[in-house]
Amino acid sequence: MDRKMQGTRLNQSIGQALERLERWGVNPWRRYSLLSIILLSGFFLGSSIGMIGGVLALMDPVGALVTVLFLEFMVRIRGNWSSSARSNLPCQLLDSARFGLLYGLLLEGSKLLGG
């Protein structure tokens, strides 16, 4: 029993969001600024996860497992896209968020080792 969603304006608008973002990001300055904002947001999130986990010192293995699963989920989403779609903006945004998150976590880990 396949259920097909209704063709409402909201459903069509959400379905076309990635296409509109791609058209908006044709300008290189917009694309680079959006990518840098996403990279820095991922870095902030990664360093926040590391700091909160370090301060609370509760459930560190569970927090690490959730973070690794989230990063692995992002890698799996990236791998499922076709090779022609690897240069599009949503793929680059996912990569930028993943790199920022990983860099934030690695920086927090190096603070703990050197401390």
N, C-alpha and C positions, 0 to 999 in steps of 0.2 A: 504494500500500500504506500506508494509514493505520494507525498503531499507537496504540492507546488505552492510556493508563497504567492500571495496576491501582488499584482503589479502596482502598488501604491506609489505615490510620489516620494514618500520617505524611503521605501525600499529601493527605489531606483536611484535616489540621491545617495544613499549609502553605498550602493553598488558601483556608482561612478566616482566615488571619493578618490580612489587611487589614480584614476585617469586624470581627474582635475589636479591632483597634487603633482602628477608627472608634467602636465602642461604648465603649471605654475613654476615648477623647478627648471624650466628650460633656460632661464637666465642663470648664468654661472654664479653670480654673486648671491642670488637667492638660494641656490643649491648648496653652495659652500657654507653660507651662514646657517642654514637649517642643519646641515651635517655637523657643524661645529657645536651648535646648541644641543643636538642629540648626544654627541660625544661627551660634552661636559656634563650633561644631565646623567648619563650613564656612569661617569666617573664619580659624581656626587652620590649617586645611589650606591655604588660599590664601596666607597669610603664610609658612607653612613652605615651600611650593613656591617662592615668590619668594626667600626667604632662601637656600635650598639651591642654587637656580639661580644666584644672585648670587655665592655663596661659591665654588662650584666653577668657575664661568665656562667650563664645558664643555657643549657641545651646547645652548646657549641657544635656537637656532631650533627644534630638535627638541622641547625641553621646552615651548616656546610652542605649537607645533603640537599636541602631545598635549593640552595644557590647553584650547586652543580647540576641538579635536574633542570633548573631554569635555563642555564647556559646550554645544556645539551639539547633542550627543546628548541632553543634559538638556532642551534647548529642544524638540527633536523629540518626545521622549516626552511633554512637556507639551502639545504641540499636537495629539497624537493622541487625547487624552482628550476625551470629549464635553463640551459646554458645561455640562451639568447636573452633571458630576462635578468641576467646577472649585472647588467649595466644600468638597470633602471633605478629610479629613486627609492622605491620602497626597499629594495634589496640593499642598497647602500645605507639607508637609514638603519636597517636591522644590523648590518655589520658595524656601523658606527656605535650603536648602543651596546653591542656585544663587546667591542674593544674597550669602550669607556668603562663598562662594568668590570671587566677583567683587570684593567689597569688599576682601577680604584681598589680592588681586592688585593692585588699584588703589592701595591704601595702600602696598604695597611699591614699586610703580612711582613713586609720588610721593616716596618717600624717596630713590630713586635720582636723580630730577630735581632735588630741592632740595639734595642733599648736597654 
